Amino acid sequence: MTDGYEAYTHAHKKGLKGRELEGESFMKAVNLLKNAQEFDGNRRLLLEALDYTRKLWTIVQADMKEPGHHLDDATRSNLLSLSLYVDRTCYEVAKKPHPQKLQGLIDVNYQIACGLLGTG
């Protein structure tokens, strides 16, 4: 069963491009964080979710710092500020889990995903 799921996931990802792929990446962060929230006390799930989220936002930081990026300066600045919030909050939640901070991470990633996917 796992092989079929992995094959579907691989085929699905090959068909995604641009904003859709980015949106799906943020939704994955949302799902991982929600899973960690649901299984409160499972440190492994929490750290995996935080690690994925932190890596995703590190990519955002690098992308926003690229010269000639297509987004306007205000949007880039806002995304960089959000990435700093995510970095700080991931660190804080990893050190001492806090439901409201975890929910904040879920909300930020969900809003970005919705904006990229044109939903919500």
C-alpha positions as MATLAB code, in Angstrom:
seq = 'MTDGYEAYTHAHKKGLKGRELEGESFMKAVNLLKNAQEFDGNRRLLLEALDYTRKLWTIVQADMKEPGHHLDDATRSNLLSLSLYVDRTCYEVAKKPHPQKLQGLIDVNYQIACGLLGTG';
ca = [
       0.000    0.000    0.000;
       2.831    2.367    0.813;
       4.386    1.812   -2.622;
       1.175    2.887   -4.337;
       0.900    5.984   -2.174;
       4.532    6.898   -2.830;
       4.060    6.406   -6.567;
       0.989    8.662   -6.507;
       2.808   11.299   -4.469;
       5.785   11.235   -6.848;
       3.539   11.519   -9.923;
       1.516   14.294   -8.278;
       4.638   16.310   -7.444;
       5.994   15.943  -10.985;
       2.831   17.628  -12.272;
       3.046   20.588   -9.889;
       4.848   23.767  -10.833;
       5.332   27.268   -9.522;
       2.765   28.639   -7.112;
       0.898   25.344   -6.912;
       4.038   23.496   -5.809;
       4.853   26.236   -3.309;
       1.291   26.174   -1.966;
       1.411   22.403   -1.546;
       4.701   22.764    0.350;
       3.084   25.156    2.821;
       0.069   22.856    3.166;
       2.448   20.027    4.012;
       3.837   22.193    6.822;
       0.267   22.839    8.021;
      -0.542   19.124    8.019;
       2.667   18.173    9.823;
       2.105   20.849   12.461;
      -1.538   19.848   12.935;
      -0.503   16.226   13.295;
       2.013   17.229   15.982;
      -0.712   19.286   17.663;
      -3.162   16.378   17.593;
      -0.631   13.984   19.114;
       0.410   16.374   21.846;
       3.374   14.988   23.755;
       4.905   13.152   20.785;
       8.214   14.997   20.657;
       9.387   13.228   17.482;
       6.341   14.384   15.498;
       6.714   17.896   16.846;
      10.399   18.158   15.982;
       9.856   16.708   12.486;
       7.087   19.252   11.836;
       9.196   22.129   13.148;
      12.226   20.997   11.138;
      10.247   20.831    7.886;
       8.658   24.223    8.584;
      11.982   25.841    9.425;
      13.607   24.452    6.259;
      10.697   25.661    4.125;
      10.995   29.172    5.509;
      14.781   29.126    5.099;
      14.115   28.630    1.388;
      11.704   31.576    1.490;
      14.391   33.730    3.149;
      16.973   32.820    0.521;
      14.499   33.423   -2.293;
      13.471   36.846   -0.957;
      17.119   37.932   -0.715;
      17.798   37.133   -4.383;
      18.393   40.308   -6.400;
      15.803   40.947   -9.065;
      13.093   38.901   -7.360;
       9.713   39.473   -9.031;
       7.885   40.555   -5.837;
       7.732   44.206   -4.811;
       9.906   45.396   -1.926;
       7.037   45.631    0.579;
       5.916   42.043   -0.041;
       9.484   40.787    0.147;
      10.002   42.651    3.411;
       6.782   41.218    4.860;
       7.769   37.668    3.888;
      11.224   38.135    5.394;
       9.624   39.376    8.620;
       7.311   36.358    8.656;
      10.269   34.057    8.086;
      12.031   35.541   11.121;
       8.857   35.035   13.178;
       8.668   31.411   12.007;
      12.352   30.793   12.816;
      12.013   32.273   16.299;
       8.743   30.486   17.025;
      10.022   27.111   15.783;
      12.979   27.464   18.135;
      10.753   28.457   21.067;
       8.268   25.627   20.486;
      11.062   23.070   20.116;
      12.542   24.244   23.404;
       9.225   24.414   25.250;
       6.041   23.311   23.444;
       3.282   25.899   23.631;
      -0.153   25.291   22.021;
      -0.793   28.927   21.060;
       2.614   29.337   19.425;
       2.130   26.082   17.532;
      -1.276   27.329   16.382;
       0.384   30.556   15.233;
       2.736   28.558   13.021;
      -0.198   26.601   11.613;
      -2.099   29.817   10.867;
       0.822   31.552    9.123;
       1.561   28.561    6.898;
      -2.126   28.061    6.116;
      -2.586   31.696    5.067;
       0.475   31.594    2.808;
      -0.710   28.290    1.273;
      -4.178   29.718    0.624;
      -2.695   32.794   -1.022;
      -0.512   30.676   -3.299;
      -3.271   28.199   -4.131;
      -5.954   30.870   -4.545;
      -8.188   29.296   -1.892;
      -9.466   30.189    1.564;
];
